[in-house]
């Protein structure tokens, strides 16, 4: 009975946090932890400090790059790639968005590219829904493959804390091909979704009613010379971090034979990258603090702080009994855990928060690295209910009206490509993980 009441407290706090959104997840996680501690006598575990520090370091570096114009520079390169291949926009656009989201560690990079994708597809007579829906999803799929995303940092921190002999490189060897395969399969399917604009009666009716106008072409924003430099420094920093995952000597202190732990090295190195960008480009820190990347990072920090701490403490209190009751079933059917991850991602609406809230349960149930990393793409279930900023923005940017939410809410433009991309990524990731571990 007492355990049931504790579960109700946890679920109620998750529900309240999801209702308030943003840092509400962290705030209500703190409320839940307070009730579990004082009301039920559960001992709080150690706060997820390592994960929070990794996120802080990475977000700081990305925000300084943003302030120097580096993100805008990446967007302009992506725009050129998309415009150069108008007839193949349904394949080119999502992979372009994926690649730059992968480098930046944030899905926010897709926002300025959505109008470009609409313009190119409209001019080519291609149904905008096809490339736009999968491109918005590709930005989210890239988060579980990016070496500098909050979600990957959260997963790495958890695995390192369990003393698994796993580096960032091991995670990327699984998640990168899994994510790419997911986006590719979904993009191929999207090429056959709906009718072309000339054959779509709904679009033609909107066109005749004057509800659709030719978008034309936007003017290219003039960027400072520091924009390209900041982007280059950031990308080289990310490349070094990835290489250090495979080559421990790159993170071994002078005079020592033992390499720094990946989590510790990532924290130190990304702060150093931020410093180099700051000195070389003279970026304004006020702009970095006000950037959407920094704001999203703060939301992730607070969410993980409260929500993950509550989840860790609750799981630790019942670890023994749950392990005894569920170990055999989860070991036999690891896909059950992936479904649980997916469902919680829909509720929590944050990949990083979902990792920190649910992955410890997988560890407690005895799941190995192959199953945990293979299931990682399931945290991209944010698309299921189309209320995230990227999906709402995609619908508003598609003035043709082809990208939309159906009468029954769940029959929206993102459901098919989202399910295909996520399920494919999980299947591929699990298969690769099984071969590696």
Secondary structure, DSSP 4 states (H G I P E B T S, - for coil): -HHHHHHHHHHHHHHHHHHH-TTHHHHHHHHHHHIIIIIH-PPP----HHHHHHHHHHHHHHHHHHHTTHHHHHHHHHHHHHHTTGGGHHHHHHHHHHHHHHHHT-GGGGHHHHHHHHHHHHHTT--HHHHHHHHHHHHHHHHTT-TTSHHHHHHHHHHHHTT-S--HHHHHHHHHHHHHHHHHHHHHHHTTSS--GGG-HHHHHHHHTT-------PPPPP--THHHHHHHHHHHHHHHHHHHHH-GGGGBPTT-SSBPPHHHHHHHHHHHHHHHHHHHH---HHHHHTSHHHHHHHHHHHHIIIIIHHHHHHHHHHHHHHHHHHHHHHHH-THHHHHHHHHHHHHH--HHHHHHHHHHHHHHTT--HHHHHHHGGGGGGGGGSS-SHHHHHHHHH-TTS-S---TTSSSSTTHHHHHHHHHHHHHHHHHHHHHH-
